Amino acid sequence: MEDRSAWKKVLLKKSAVSELADEIATITGDGMEPMYSDGDNVFVQYCDSIAVGEIGVFNLPGIGMVIRYKAPDGLRRIKP
């Protein structure tokens, strides 16, 4: 059985962006500042690949969840 104790309800306005989202994630930590701050909510759309300039959330073995943007030469951290 799935543990839903960490879930929270979010009310949002229906829009073209919200209709494409598969879930809403909450940013934790300051690794994406100034673009995103600790506690910000972001829309997440599941996909198999991302284009240059897009941001992705990846589950890396031995590391866990990380967020990177795709540069022309590969994935990069948001905050160096």
Kinemage of the C-alpha trace (Angstrom):
@kinemage 1
@onewidth
@group {chain A} dominant
@subgroup {mainchain}
@vectorlist {calphas} color= white
{ca met a 1} P 0.000 0.000 0.000
{ca glu a 2} L 1.305 3.447 -0.946
{ca asp a 3} L 2.163 5.831 1.911
{ca arg a 4} L 0.291 9.076 1.256
{ca ser a 5} L 1.278 10.806 4.499
{ca ala a 6} L 3.604 13.192 2.655
{ca trp a 7} L 0.983 14.148 0.061
{ca lys a 8} L -0.638 17.544 0.129
{ca lys a 9} L -3.588 18.983 -1.761
{ca val a 10} L -2.913 21.796 -4.201
{ca leu a 11} L -5.561 23.915 -5.882
{ca leu a 12} L -4.592 25.266 -9.250
{ca lys a 13} L -6.144 27.008 -12.185
{ca lys a 14} L -6.670 24.869 -15.263
{ca ser a 15} L -4.299 25.993 -18.027
{ca ala a 16} L -2.421 24.630 -21.017
{ca val a 17} L 0.638 24.075 -18.776
{ca ser a 18} L -1.228 22.400 -15.907
{ca glu a 19} L -3.044 20.117 -18.352
{ca leu a 20} L 0.314 18.724 -19.564
{ca ala a 21} L 1.674 18.068 -16.054
{ca asp a 22} L 1.785 14.558 -14.613
{ca glu a 23} L 2.496 15.777 -11.081
{ca ile a 24} L 3.592 18.731 -8.986
{ca ala a 25} L 6.919 18.505 -7.146
{ca thr a 26} L 8.215 20.685 -4.316
{ca ile a 27} L 11.792 21.945 -4.589
{ca thr a 28} L 13.943 21.200 -1.530
{ca gly a 29} L 17.272 22.915 -1.007
{ca asp a 30} L 18.965 25.835 -2.743
{ca gly a 31} L 20.668 24.001 -5.598
{ca met a 32} L 18.492 25.684 -8.219
{ca glu a 33} L 18.547 29.285 -6.952
{ca pro a 34} L 17.936 31.882 -8.224
{ca met a 35} L 15.705 30.123 -10.786
{ca tyr a 36} L 13.808 28.111 -8.148
{ca ser a 37} L 13.885 28.404 -4.367
{ca asp a 38} L 13.381 25.968 -1.501
{ca gly a 39} L 9.640 25.289 -1.183
{ca asp a 40} L 8.668 26.274 -4.748
{ca asn a 41} L 6.219 23.975 -6.507
{ca val a 42} L 6.918 22.983 -10.118
{ca phe a 43} L 4.965 21.069 -12.733
{ca val a 44} L 6.534 17.774 -13.842
{ca gln a 45} L 5.768 16.063 -17.139
{ca tyr a 46} L 7.002 12.482 -17.611
{ca cys a 47} L 8.950 11.922 -20.832
{ca asp a 48} L 11.726 9.808 -22.319
{ca ser a 49} L 14.004 12.688 -23.347
{ca ile a 50} L 14.451 16.450 -23.024
{ca ala a 51} L 15.513 19.070 -25.563
{ca val a 52} L 18.401 21.520 -25.248
{ca gly a 53} L 17.368 24.283 -22.830
{ca glu a 54} L 14.865 22.114 -20.943
{ca ile a 55} L 15.189 21.030 -17.316
{ca gly a 56} L 14.853 17.399 -16.247
{ca val a 57} L 14.553 15.467 -12.995
{ca phe a 58} L 16.630 12.288 -12.949
{ca asn a 59} L 16.950 9.419 -10.465
{ca leu a 60} L 20.646 8.518 -10.532
{ca pro a 61} L 21.773 5.211 -8.999
{ca gly a 62} L 23.703 5.787 -5.775
{ca ile a 63} L 22.883 9.508 -5.798
{ca gly a 64} L 19.102 9.840 -5.895
{ca met a 65} L 17.009 12.597 -7.461
{ca val a 66} L 18.879 15.394 -9.244
{ca ile a 67} L 17.748 18.259 -11.456
{ca arg a 68} L 19.771 19.220 -14.515
{ca tyr a 69} L 19.282 21.322 -17.623
{ca lys a 70} L 20.299 20.122 -21.053
{ca ala a 71} L 23.045 22.162 -22.675
{ca pro a 72} L 24.247 21.556 -26.249
{ca asp a 73} L 27.146 19.497 -24.854
{ca gly a 74} L 25.182 17.491 -22.254
{ca leu a 75} L 23.470 17.745 -18.868
{ca arg a 76} L 24.572 20.531 -16.527
{ca arg a 77} L 23.793 21.600 -12.970
{ca ile a 78} L 21.546 24.626 -12.566
{ca lys a 79} L 23.864 26.105 -9.944
{ca pro a 80} L 27.606 25.458 -10.451
